[in-house]
């Protein structure tokens, strides 16, 4: 029997149209737009000036707090502007604009390092390097990775879980990376085991990626530390809490972290970035992005420099098709809709999804028929219909008592509601209001 | 780029293809087998009662929404159609037409629209209509045209009691089950539906087919029907084992008196049943127990309509008392 999490979950159409397409390299953009806030935490501090020449991989904005991260120049070129531009959040954010120096050969070198399995660094040095090279969680949450690895003395960790679930429909970036870089990822896992001083890691992969499961089984067959867990296909299994529950049968307490049950979770993409940083001193200046959509001409997976405008990606796959209604940064369940194709790819961009009228339009909101479907699918055991009602009526304290803050915003409730009620929209509103109330109390 | 604008909205950006309307029409489809059996058994009478109930439910919903409430007309959503069919299925096939119309008015006007329309009603509208008629016109509501002989005409009141009615009466007059069982249809006939009773309640097989369809299509879950029938089976089974001469067997109880219609189609009504699995089980146990108590100790031979309505009233309480287990609320797991 395949493992999975026990409560809730849905199975939306997978639409993984790019799953068999190898990762190609996106042409180096003429101009990159690098936001200084690409991670959860304090925005980085800009340390370059206008008109300054920068080398590829040079730190251009440095970490400015405990939870923060360095940002490196994705290209060699000249800083043309320090400007505010709209990023995928929809807000204007401070950003470093760099014009690529087309004569500088370092911009066009095909960086494909040979496999290097020997781990030379001490745990502290590994964590320092992960911090120096700007590694953040590439699964979408963009939490600075070194912070996760600095485990407090009183917390005992016994297992590292690698998130290769990629439960979002359409996205195949992690899937391709697992197939093409399995050996490197295995080394990356070893590096983290050294850093954490533990000897057990489990890679969780959903059963719709059998090729990736097979490759990892082969790569790790003589490795007693790394196990593979094949998981039943169910959304949102890529959620940390769901994944830990599915693989280890441990339940992260309410408002707690995987750390509280002895686990640290990292995404496969992050592991690969850690491998390159630790073994080859490569900062996080590019990532894999799936550019996809049912009506796209050539949907595909690409290595993309951070800061590349999304319009470059869309042009590369054949432009926006007729009838495009939505552009999404990420997958269809949790991704953010963007209005403007000037928005740059950041460390958290796992995919660009283009969807048409038929898929994009929301049905007309009708009365709740009290079918309870939103309750049955909630992976956190919440009652979405009730939370929406309470948020709508402004009863935030009650909503808080009904655990509104534990909602992971996976969207399963809105997805299944036969009356097309905007459940998650109201729950988000409720969560924000509860947060405001709590800050006001303090 | 196309001339239509790019839109922005919060996630999720896709939706399943389930709609309320599709759920409603699935219920209608699931009721077809029972309807066909009723026409076979009761003939044109079943057709007339059902058509009148459906037409008047739709008409009352239209008239009340248009002229009294002045709100959007929702007769196309399928819910009034279901109320009409289910009301008819709970009526005898020879009922005077004006009574059917009154029942429809009570179901739609009072039980549904007075509470705020679809989704806001506390009680199952069809059952409210039925119980209103039963209480107001007890004689007409228990004149059951007997099966088959009455195939072509509804005017003459050739009536016979329902199996449960015969049992109740027999036991009251001191007969034993051995004597009584010769007067009621065989288990096979009950299973197929060759018996007296309300239009849609007789054929066990047709109702089970419809119920399974609803479960397979995920319109309803198994929790309510299975728990309800199991509760009835266990409870009547205990009485039957203690004294088989004074109590009908569990099989008779489950196959007759609308138990299956109630279990699959009335108690499972999405709007008026609980919204959590735990709640559904509690609700179904309640319906089962009350049904058996009414059948065995009450004045009426049948009791599931009352039982469902009583438990409908408890649903808000059940919903707020039996919540799903929150993820992470109990820490069972320990670090290995």
Contacts between the chains, C-beta under 8 A, distances in Angstrom:
chain1	res1	chain2	res2	distance
A	7	B	324	7.3
A	7	B	325	7.3
A	7	B	327	6.5
A	10	B	16	7.5
A	12	B	14	6.3
A	12	B	16	7.0
A	90	B	8	7.2
A	156	B	335	6.1
A	158	B	335	6.0
A	158	B	336	6.3
A	169	B	14	7.2
A	241	B	327	6.5
A	241	B	328	7.0
A	245	B	327	7.8
A	248	B	333	7.6
A	249	B	333	6.4
A	250	B	333	3.7
A	250	B	335	7.9
A	251	B	327	6.9
A	251	B	328	5.6
A	251	B	330	7.7
A	251	B	331	6.5
A	251	B	332	6.4
A	251	B	333	5.3
A	252	B	328	5.6
A	253	B	328	4.8
A	253	B	331	5.0
A	254	B	326	6.6
A	254	B	327	7.5
A	254	B	328	4.0
A	254	B	329	5.7
A	255	B	328	7.7
A	256	B	328	6.6
A	261	B	333	5.8
A	261	B	335	6.5
A	262	B	335	4.0
A	262	B	336	7.6
A	320	B	1	5.2
A	320	B	2	7.6
A	322	B	2	5.1
A	323	B	2	5.4
A	323	B	4	7.0
A	324	B	1	6.9
A	324	B	2	6.0
A	324	B	4	7.8
A	324	B	6	6.8
A	325	B	4	6.3
A	325	B	6	6.6
A	325	B	7	5.6
A	326	B	6	6.5
A	326	B	7	5.9
A	326	B	8	7.9
A	326	B	9	7.7
A	326	B	13	6.1
A	327	B	6	6.0
A	328	B	11	8.0
A	328	B	13	5.7
A	330	B	11	8.0
A	332	B	11	7.6
A	332	B	12	6.4
A	332	B	13	4.6
A	332	B	14	4.4
A	333	B	11	6.2
A	333	B	12	4.7
A	333	B	13	7.5
A	333	B	14	7.2
A	334	B	11	5.2
A	334	B	12	7.2
A	335	B	11	6.0
A	335	B	13	6.8
A	336	B	11	7.0
A	337	B	7	7.2
A	337	B	8	4.6
A	337	B	9	5.8
A	337	B	10	7.5
A	337	B	11	7.6
A	337	B	13	6.6
A	338	B	8	7.5
A	339	B	6	5.7
A	339	B	8	5.4
A	353	B	13	7.8
A	355	B	13	6.3
A	355	B	14	7.5
A	357	B	4	6.9
A	359	B	13	7.4
A	359	B	14	5.8
A	360	B	7	6.5
A	360	B	13	6.5
A	362	B	9	7.0
A	362	B	15	6.8
A	363	B	15	6.5
A	363	B	19	6.5
A	366	B	20	5.6
A	366	B	77	7.6
A	366	B	118	8.0
A	367	B	117	6.6
A	367	B	118	5.1
A	367	B	119	3.7
A	367	B	120	7.2
A	368	B	119	5.0
A	369	B	20	5.4
A	369	B	23	7.5
A	369	B	118	6.4
A	369	B	119	4.9
A	369	B	270	5.2
A	369	B	271	5.6
A	370	B	119	6.0
A	370	B	270	5.9
A	370	B	271	5.0
A	370	B	272	7.8
A	370	B	273	7.9
A	370	B	275	5.8
A	371	B	23	7.0
A	371	B	270	4.3
A	371	B	275	7.6
A	372	B	270	7.5
A	372	B	274	7.4
A	372	B	275	3.5
A	372	B	276	6.6
A	373	B	18	7.7
A	375	B	275	5.3
A	375	B	276	5.7
A	375	B	324	5.9
A	376	B	221	7.9
A	376	B	277	7.3
A	378	B	324	7.3
A	379	B	327	6.7
A	380	B	326	6.7
A	380	B	327	4.4
A	380	B	328	7.9
A	381	B	324	4.4
A	381	B	325	5.2
A	381	B	326	4.3
A	381	B	327	4.9
A	381	B	329	7.5
A	382	B	324	7.5
A	382	B	326	6.9
A	383	B	275	7.1
A	383	B	276	7.7
A	383	B	323	6.8
A	383	B	324	6.9
A	385	B	275	7.0
A	403	B	326	5.3
A	406	B	326	6.8
A	406	B	327	7.0
A	406	B	328	7.0
A	409	B	11	7.6
A	411	B	11	5.3
A	411	B	12	3.3
A	414	B	12	5.4
A	414	B	15	7.4
A	415	B	12	5.1
A	415	B	14	6.9
A	415	B	15	5.9
A	415	B	16	5.6
A	416	B	16	5.3
A	416	B	18	6.5
A	418	B	18	4.5
A	418	B	19	5.2
A	418	B	20	4.6
A	418	B	22	7.2
A	418	B	23	5.6
A	419	B	19	7.8
A	419	B	20	5.0
A	419	B	119	7.8
A	420	B	15	6.8
A	420	B	19	7.5
A	424	B	10	6.9
A	424	B	11	7.3
A	424	B	12	7.0
A	425	B	10	5.4
A	428	B	10	6.7
